[in-house]
Amino acid sequence: MKKIIRKSAMLVLSVIAISSFVACDDDSSEDIGEPQEPKMINIGFGISLTPQNGASANEIELHTFIKDGYTVVISGGISPNDEVHTNVNLEETLMVEVVGDIVVTVSHPDFNDNTIDTVAYFGIKDFTVDTSGENVNIIDLELVQGYVLVTAENGLSNVVTSVLILGQPVVLDVVYYTNAPLVDVIVETTGNTLTAQHTNVLGEGVQYMISSSSEGIEFTFPEFGTPGDGVWFP
C-alpha cells in the first residue's frame, strides 16, 4: 500500500532497490544430514555491495552498512556443543568443527524493531548449511530493514521547518532505516504540510523529494521502473 496525501496532488512513487529479502525459517531440529566424522570448516558471509546500473559514488556513500559486532549462533551438527560467537566481523571467516549439517543464525545486538536508525544491518535466521562438500561455506545474508530518504530541490530546504519519519524528527538528505511494516512521513514547511505513507519492503527503499510548482510546494517523484531497474543493486 502506498498512500500520499497533501494539498497539491502530483505523485509518482520512486523505489530504489538494494536487495531482496528471503526468509529462511527451516526447522533446525530436523534433516541436518547423516553424522560425519568431525572436521573443521570455514564459514564466510556474503554481503557484496558492488554498485551496478551506473550508480555514482555519492549515491553509494549515502548508505551506511554495519559489518562488525554481529552474533552468530551455530547449532545442529556442531562438535562438541552449540556455539555462540560474538563481535563477529562479517568480512572475516569463522572456523568451526562439525559432525554434520549445521544451522546458522546471524543477528546484531544493536538492531531494534520498529524504530529508525541511520545504519543498516544484515542478518539471517535458521539457515541450514550443507557441510558434506567444500570446506568453505558462504552464507548470503539479507538486509533486515527498508530505507527512507527525504530530499529537497535546490533552495527549498530553507522552507522546511521539520521532517518526521515514524513520528521521530529527522533531517533532509540522510538515509534512515527501519523494519516497521508501514512508514509514515510528515514534512512541515512554512506554507504547507506534506504527508505520505508507504508499505516497507526489507532491503528496498523509497525516496521522497520536496519540490515546487505553480500549485505550491509538494512531494514529487521521478518516474521509476521495477526494483531491478534501481539506481544500484548489491
N, C-alpha and C positions, 0 to 999 in steps of 0.2 A: 504494500500500500504506500503510495506517495501522495501527499496532500499539501498543497501550497495555498495559503490564504493571505491576501494583502489588499490594499486599496486599489492598486493597479494590476491588472491581470495580463501577464505575458510570460509564460514559463515553458522551458524545455529542460528536462532533467539531464544533468551531466553525471555519469557514473564512471569512475576511474577504477579499473580492476587491479588489484595487487596479486591475489592468488585465490584459488578455490579451496573451500573447506570441505573435507570429507571426514565425518566422524567415524572412528573405529571403536565400536563398543562390543568387540568379540568377547565371549565368555572365556576368561583366563583360566578357569578351572578345568576345561576340557580340551581334548585334541591338541596337546602340547607335544605330540610326537613320541616315538619309541625312545626308551632310555638309551643313552650313548655312553661311551667311555668318557670320563672327564677330559675336557680340552679347553685351552684358552682361545678366546675370540676377541676381536676388537669391534666395538660399536661406534659408528660415526653418525652424524646428524646432517640431513640435507636441508640447508637454509640458503640456497643460491639466490642472490639478489642481483643478478646481472640484468641491467636495463635493456629493454628491447623497444621496438617500434619508434626509434628515434627520440628517446627521452633525453632531455637536456640535463646537464649536471645540476642546475638549480632545482629542477623538479625532483631529482633523486634526493638531494640534500634536505628537502622538506621533511623527509621521513626519518625517524629515529628508532632503530630496532635494537632491542636488548639481546645480547648474545651470551652473557655470562650470568652467574648466580643461580642457575637452574637446579632443581631437584629431580633426580632420575631414580625411579623405583623399578627394580627388576625382580620378577617372580617367575614361577614355573620351573623349568629345568635348570635351575641355578645351583651351584655347589659351593659350600655345603648348605647355605641358608639364603633366604631372600636378601637382597642388598638394597640399601638406600644410599645414593651418592648425592652429596650436597655441594653447592657452589661450583657447579659444572659449567665449563665454557663449551658452548655448542660447536666451536670451531676446532675442538680437540676430540680425541677418541678416548673411549673407556675400554679397559681390558678386564674381562670377567671370565671365570671358569664355569663352564656349563656342562650339563649331562643330558640335555635335550633342548627342545624349543623353549624360548623364553617369552615373557610378556613384559612390555616396557611402557611406563607412563612418565611423561615429561611435563613438568609444571614449573611456575616461578612463584616464589613466596610473596613477591610484591604485587602480583596481579590481583585486582579486586573486581568482583562482579558489579555490573550495573552502575558504573561510575565512569568518569572521563579521565584520561591521562594523556600526557604528551609523549609517551613512548609506547612502542608496540612490542607484544610478547608472542613467542612461539609456544607450541605445546602439542601433545598427543596423548590419548588415553587408551590403555589396554591394547597396545599394538603388538601383535604376535610376530616374532622373528624366527624364521626357519634357520636353525644353526647347523644343519646337516651338510651344508655346502661350503662356501668360501669362509675364510677366517675373518674377513672384514665385512660387516653388515651395516648398510646405510639405512637409517630411518628418516624418511621425508617428513618433516614437521609442518604443522599448519599455523597460520596466523589466527589468533584466538579473538581478535577484535575486528570491527569495521572502523573506518575513519571518517571524519567530517572536517572540511576546510571551508572557512568563510573569508572571502576576499572582497576588495572594492576597487572599482575603476579609479584611475588617477584623479586625485583631488577629493574624492567622495569620503575618504577615511576621516576627513575633518568634520563631517556632519554626523558621523556615527557616535552616539553617546554611550551605547552599551551593546554587548553581544552575549547571549546566554545559550548554552548547549546543555540540555537536560537540567535546566534551571541553575546552572553554575556559570559564573562570569568567566569569559574567555576573551582572547584578543584576536584581531584580524591576522591573517597570513600565518597562522600556526596550525599545524595538523593535530587534531585531537582524536583519540582512540577510545572505543567503548565496545562492550558486548551487549549493551542494552538492546532488546528486540525492536523498540521504537525510539527514534531520536527526534526530539523537539528542538527547533532553532528559533530564537527570537532576536531580532535586531531592532534597536531603538535608534532613530535618527532625529534631527532637530525638527523634522516636519512629518514623520511617518513612522509606523510600526510595521515591520515585516515579520511574518510568522511562517514557519514551514515544519512539516513532519514527514519523515520517511522511514520505511522499513529497513532496518540494519541488516546487512549481509556480511558475515565474517569474512575477512580477507579482501573486502572491496570497500570503496569509498564514494562519497558524494561531495562535490564542490559547489558551494553557493557563491554567486557573485552579486554584489550590490552595484547597480548601475542606474543611470538616469536616462529619461526620455522626455518627450513632450508631455507625457502624462504624469511625470514625477519620478521619485526615487523608488526603485523596485528591485526584486530578485530577478535576474535573468541568467540563462544558461546557454553555452554554445551547444549546437547540436552534437549528439554523440551516439555512436552505434552500440553494438553489443559489448559486454565486458571484455571479450577477446580483442576488441579493437582499441583498447585503452592506451593511455599515454605511455605506460610502462607496465611490464609484467615480469615478476621474478622467475 
